[in-house]
Amino acid sequence: MIADAMPLAGLRVLDFGHTVMGPTAGLILADLGAEVIRIEPVAGDPTRRLKGFGTGYFPFFNRNKQSVAINLKDPRGLRIVKLLLAESDVLIENFAPGTMTRLGLDYGQIAADYPRLIYLSLKGFLPGHYENRVALDEVVQMMSGLAYMTGPPGQPLRAGASVVDIMGGAFGVVAVQAAVIERQKTGRGQLVRSALFESAMFLMGQHLAYAAQSDEPVPPMPARVSAWAIYDQFRTKDDHMVFLGITSDNHWQRFCRIFGCDDLGTDATLATNNQRIEARQRLLPQLATLIAGLDLAALTEKVVAADLPFAPIARPEALFDDPHLNDGGYLLETTMPNGEKGRLPNLPISLDGRLGKLTRNPPVIGADTGLCLERLGFSATQINELYADGIIGLAGDAKASETSGNQ
């Protein structure tokens, strides 16, 4: 099996995550080879039914996982979970504060029974003054200054993706892997945490370091004084927006040579980056005019020849046809639970040349409930009774004898 070649093969994870943060942690562990069992309500994770941008949550963050649908509020459902815990290495949860306690599944309530369990708790805040407050990605983008830094002055703007949710989930995986290594030495699991607010603060570290060395308020990124003279967006002849950065004096000389701007390249008042910063008001309009005379293909040919930092400003859907992503195996052909197909991003790491693989499409609700319970020793009769009582969900509303397991 392909997943066996990955480093976390043999690690079993119960993923109670929902929305983005928890499922991100489960996704990364699954892509690295862990067996991830997604614990869902009998009706399925609510994100399966979200509209708008929410339609992308479940299909992206839940590949390579099994789906086991259980009513956690019923003692019979809770018994199933505890049987699963007995054979699991990691638990992931990102419920609101107090939820796992009410279910009887808080770390303090179960640690003695499962001493090797690594319990990843993902919250809005780490322990402290705010720990019982509810948070969302956008909330902590506002709290941390990230939204202030992203938007123009007076117009704070959240980032265009769930960057803090994803970052918090990824930091949670770092903590889990550290705990796995520590368990090899001690034989014991532990509670590990990651949180939205502190993850957002980590993203803001460079700006805090700037603030610590400056007497002026930190300006938002659109109003900053750039460290580079040319670090801007331009429009091409065929009406494409592009970004071009010239971040060294060698860049500048190559730009002038390849673009035929010998007069600029020999201008002693433009020889250094700092001189070019002083001359931005006259220099940038000249470059804008030059670039406006080239179509995107011609401009791309020149900047590649000059080896300059450059990018067309792309829409998300343009990535489907990106030759680098497609040729490199960085997009995975995925069948969504609704049957639609799409190429979705692979895990952005390589391990000795190995990339993540799609071993399971995002599962339909309860796709693996029947097989999971059979492995735990439940008979078909018992499974069907649990299904009839609404304690478990089975794929396609099928009875145990009719389930096919993986979808």
N, C-alpha and C positions, 0 to 999 in steps of 0.2 A: 504494500500500500504506500502511496506517495508520501502521506503524512509521516510514516515511520522514519523517513530520512531526515525529518526536521528535529531540532534539538529538544523540543518539549513533548515529543511523543512519549506516551505512557503517563502523562500528567492528566488527571481527570478534574474538570472544573464544573461547578454548579453556578450557572450564570442567572442570577435573579435580576439582572439589570433591566432598565427600561429607558426609552427615549434614545439618548446619545451617549452619555458619559459611561454608564455601566456596560452597555453593549460594545462600546469601543474597546474597553479592556478585554472583554470576551473575544472580540474579533481578532485582536492582536495575538492573544494566546492561541486561538484556534489556527490562525495562519502559520504560527510557529510550531504547530503539530499537536497541541494539546487536544484532548477529547473534551469538547465544551457542550454541556447539556443545558440548553436554554429552558428555564422554568417559567412557564407562562400561565396566566389565568386560563380557566377552561374556555372562556370566550376569546382568548388570544390577547397578546399585548395590544393595548390601545393604540400604539403607534402604527399598527397595521391598517388602521382606519382613518388616519389623519389625512387632511387635504392640504393643498398648497405645497410649500416646500417640505412639509411633513411626509409627503408620499415617498420621499427618498430615504427616510430614516431606516425603516425595517429592511428593505432590500439591500442596502449597503452594509449596515452594521451587523448583519446576522448570517452571513455565509459561513460555511464550514462548521455549522452548529447543528446539534439535534434539537428537536422541540418536544418537550414533555409538558403537557397541560394538566395542571393540578389546582384544585380548590384548597388554598392554604389555610382558609378559615375553618375548615372542617378537621376534626381530629384524625380522621382516616387519611386525609390528604397530608397532614403534618407527619403522620407515621411514615408515609412513603418518602417524604423529604428526608426524614432522619435515617431511613434505610440507605438512601443515596449518600447522605453525608458520611456514613460509615465506610464507604468505599471511595470517597473523594479526597482530593488534595487541597483544593482551593474553592472558596465560596466568594462570589462577587455580589454586592448589593449596593444600590444607590437610591434606596427609598428615602422618603422624608424622615427627619429625626423622629425616633420613637416607634416607627412602623415595625421594625424587626423585633423590638421588645414586645409589642402587643401580640405578635405571632409566636412568641416563645423561641425566636431564632437569633436573638442578640448574641454577640460573642460571649459576653459574660454568662449567658444562660446555657451555652452549649460547649464551651471550651473544655470543661472537665471530661465530657463524654467523648470528645474528638480531639485529643491532645496534639495530633499531628496536623490538624487543619490550619491552613493559612486563610485568614478571613480578611478579604479586601472590602473595606467600607469607604464608599465614595460619597462625599457630602458637599454641601455648599461651602462649609467652613471647617477648618481643623479645630480641635478643642480650644476654647477661649471665649472671649466676650460675645462673639457672634454665633457660636456653634449651634444654637437652637433656632436660628433664623432660617427661613426658606430662601433659597437662592436659585437663580437661573443663569444660564450663560450670559444673557444680555444684562442682567442685574449686576454681575461682577465686572462686566466690561465697563459699566458706568462707574462702579465703586472704585475700581483700580486705576482709573485714568486712561484705560485703553481706548475707550470711545472718544474721550477728549483728544487723545493723540491722533486718532484716525480721521476725524472730521476737520473741516476748516474752522477758523476761530468762531466761537459762539454757536457751532453746530455739531455737537458730539454725534458720532456715527459709529454704530456697531460694525464690527468686521463682517465681511460678506459670507462667512461660513461659521460653523459652531466651533470656533478655534479653541475656546476655553474648555468646553465639554470634552473635545477630542484630546487636548493637552492633558487635562486632568485624568482621563482614562489611561493615557499612555504613561503618565507618571505612576499611576496605580500598578501598571504592569512592571515597571522598574522595581517598585517595592515588592511585588510578588516574587519576582526573580531573585531579589536579594534574600527574601525570606526562605525561598527554596534552598538556596546555597547554605544559609544559616541552619536550616533544618537538617541538612546532611551532617553537620557538625554536632548538633545538640539533640536531634531526634524529636524536636518539638516544633509545632507550628506557632503562629502568633497573629495578633491583630495588626494589620497595616492599613494606613489611611492615605487618601489623597483628597483634595478639595478644589472647588472651582476658584474661590477667592485667592487662595495662595498660589494656584497655578497662574492666574492672571497677573498676580504680583511678580511672579518669576519672569513672565514675559516683559514686564515693565522694568526689569533690572537695569538695563542700559540707560533708561531715562532717569532712574533714581540716581545712578552714578553720575550722570550729567548734572542733575540738580544739586548733588552734594558738592560739586565743584564750581557752581555758578551762583551769582547773586541775583540773577534775573529769573522770573518765572519760566518754566519750561514751555516753549511754544509748541503747538500741535504740528504734526508732520507737514501739512500743506503750507504752513507759515514759517517753517524752519529756515534758518540760514544753512544751506547745504554745505557740506564739507567739500563738495566737488563743483567745479564751475559748470560743467554740462552734465546734467542728471535730470532729464526732463522728457516730457512727452511732445511728440511732433506729429504732424499730419502729412501723409504722402500725396503724390499727384493723383492716385486713384482712391483717395479718401479713406485710407486706413490710418488708424492711430497706432503709433509705435513709441516705445521707450528706448532712449539711447543714453548710455552713461560713458563719460570719458573721465576716468578716475586717476590717470597718471600722465606724466609728461610724455612718456613713450606712446601711450594711447593717442595723445594729441598729435604727435608727429606722424604716426601712422594714419590717423584720420586725414590730416592735411594732404599727405602724399597720395593716398588712395582716392580721395575725393577731389583731387586737383586744386587744392586751396593753397598753393605755394605762398601766396601773399600773406596768409594767416600764419603759416608755418614758420615764416622767416621774420615775422613781426616780433621784435624784441620785447614789446610790452605785453605779449601773450605767452612768453616762454615757459612760465611756471603756472601751476594750478592756482596759487594765490593771486597771481596777476590776472588770470582769466576770471577769477571770482570778482575782482574789482571791475573788470570790463564786461560783466554779464549783460548789462543793459544794451550795449551795442553789439555784443557778440551773438547772443541768442537769436535776435531777429535775422542776422545773416545766416545762421545755421538753419533756422526755420525756412527761410526762402530757398536755400540749397536743397533741403530735403523735400520741400514741396514740389520741386522740379523732377523728382524721381518717383516711379511707381514702386510698389512694395517689392516686387521681384528684383528690380535693379538695385534698390537700396539694400536688400538682404544680401545680395551678391557682394556688394562693396563692404558692408560691415563684417561679413564673414572673412573676407580677404584681409581686412584690417585687424581682425581678431579683437573686436570691441564688444563690451556688454550691450546687448540689444535684444528686444523682443517686440513682436507685434502684440497689441493689446487684444487678447482673445476673449471670446465668450466661452462659458463652460462647455457648451455642446461642441465647440470646435475641437476639443480634446479627443472626441471619438475618432477623428480622422488624423490625429497627430502621428506622423511616421515613426518618430522616436518611440513613443509609447507603444504603438502596435508592433513594431519590429522587435522591440526589446522584451516583450512579454509583460509589460507594466500595466496592461489592461486585461481583465479577466472576463470572458464571455459568460454572463450570468443570466439564469432564468429566474425571474421574480416570482413570488408566490402567486401573482395573478396571471402568470404565463407569458408576460412580456419578456423580451430578451434585451440585454444591454451590456456594453463593455464598461466595467467598473474598475476603479483603481486597485491595483495590487498593493500589498504592504511595501512601503518604500525603502526596503533594505535588501541587501544581498549577503548571504552567508556562504563564503567560499564558492561564490558563483551560483548558489541555489536561491531561487526566488520562491515566494509563496505560490501555492497552487490552489485551484478550486477543486476541493474534494466533495463538497456538498453545496448545492444551491440553497439560498435562504429557504428554510423549511415552511411547509404549511402547518397550521395549528395542530399540535398533537401528533406530528408525523412519526415520532419515535416513542410515544407513550406506551403502546402495547409491548413492543420489544423490550423496553426498559423494565417494565413490570415483570415480564416473563423472566428476565435475567435475575430479578430480585426474588423469584420463587413464587410469584402469583400465578394461579391457574387461569385458564381462559374464562371459567365460570366467575371467578372472583373479579377479574378485570371487567367483564361485562356487567357485573353488579355495580361496581364502582362507576362505570360509565352511565348506567341507567339512573343512578342516584345523583349524577352531576358532580361527582368527586373528581373525575378525570375527563379529559377530552381526547378523542381519537381522531386521526386524520380522516376528513371526509365523512364524519359521523358514522364511521364503520365500527362494527363490533370487533372484539379482539381476534376472533378466528378469521376475520376478513382483512386485518391490517397487513400492510406490506412493509411497514417500517420506514426505511429511508425513502425520500422522495427525490 
